[in-house]
């Protein structure tokens, strides 16, 4: 009796991008608030944790939104991607404005954590995308091999 090896799920560019963004940012969600707590106290750490979680959530939802855009017609891809970006920025503006109305929030740790996690996530997206690409070896007409 022979058994076949289980097949691995196909690695799509979006999956690679999502993993590329999540893997380096997950430790930051814990590390940045801990360092903030040591440097500025517990309420600054709560603010940093909130900034990191909001940033990670918004950017992960953006990747999910892009997935929906890519499933649609190709003529609307750029407009759809821009729409996802605008929705991300509007959601961020609303959340940050509403949090800014509170008395307990410290804006500087929130902003630093938000920007740091966002930049690392975006860099991870690029790395994930580059890793998902496969090389093509195409012979052009008139080219001898």
Steps between C-alpha positions, in 0.01 A plus 500: 500500500644835401407826653535834338659787678257773601508792263610834633261787450589710199703801603332804353660845489238637742567224750874560473447872540277454805749264664785731405322785676379308806816309591722803572224713654356246744799529736485879474144502635642357823849652501412866436251528792744323733779740410260791531393380844864490611566847357182695573264303722184291475265746325757568232532123454122468462508777241785330314318167508188667364699666221670173404175301498311765302780522244524124459121463473461772239783371282385137520148610404658692211662182369166321530339790312760477225418131473141594423612764249719249315209256480300759305540629147856589401391836361410616851813375680678834544182684591409224745844508661473876535154455653641256757774749584250784544282282725805410708595865544142604582467223759834594653410867513168423671656264755791728581271804526265318736790375711644851508185615680586289805699621798698185572657451156858604441532597136878473452531130597189420296638675193847347532361148538253558217764626259758236595259209461361648177842542341616152599173351372535679167862387464387146577233525230766588244727216613207257491407613151856466373526149646178392334613587149629223279763543233399457139726354238353600168662462161428800279445452126829507312699425813725195480563280798 
